[in-house]
Amino acid sequence: MPPQVNASLSAKLPGMKVRKLMLEGQLAASLRSRGTASLPSRVAVIGNYLPRQCGIATFTTDLCDAIGAEYETLQLMAVPVNDPGSQYNYPPRVRFELMEGDPSTYEAAADFLIRAAESCASGPPCSPGSQ
């Protein structure tokens, strides 16, 4: 992302940078506590997703399919970005939707992902389908 766009987003969403750093810190702590040989039990991929018609949606869907095929026990979530005013019939892998141009949905998604990470860190190992 060009620096001027990143700075513009940071100015509009000051809390988002803090939430991103919190989430990254929690993920790093979770991975350290599990050891380097183990993999996370949950992964969230943020990006457009089919049936939205764009190249990024195709890429993200293919990426999730490939990760899911390689790591069958992994709980894989997709968090797509919707066009303003659009709704899509997403598959069950999509657990949360962002609305382009609506910062509150980005904050809600960050909260959702933090809660999902905390539920894994504080309890027994997460399994596919657990929340």
Residue, then its C-alpha position, 0 to 999 in steps of 0.5 A: m500500500p502506498p505510504q500516503v494511502n496508509a497514512s490516510l487510513s491511519a488518520k481516519l482509523p486511529g484505533m485500527k492500528v492499535r487493534k492490528l498490533m494487539l492481534e499481531g501480538q496475541l498471535a505471536a504469543s500464541l505461536r511462541s507458547r505452542g512451539t515452533a513445530s506446531l501450527p495454529s489451529r485457526v487462520a483468518v484470510i481477509g480479502n474479497y471472496l467468490p461469488r464477488q466477481c474480481g481477481i482478488a476474490t478468485f485468488t483469495t478463494d483459491l488460496c483458502d481452498a489450497i490451505g484447507a486441502e493441505y491442512e484439513t484439521l485447520q479451522l479456516m475463516a474468510v473475511p471478505v469485503n463487500d461492495p457498498g449496497s451489495q450482498y453475496n451468498y457466501p459459503p460457510r467458510v465466510r464468518f464475518e463480512l466487511m463493508e467497503g467504506d464502513p470503518s465500523t465493520y473493520e473494527a467489529a471484524a478486529d473484535f471478532l478475530i481477537r475474541a476468536a484468538e482469545s478463545c483458542a488461547s484460553g481453552p483447549p486446542c480449537s478444532p474445526g467448527s469451534q468458536 
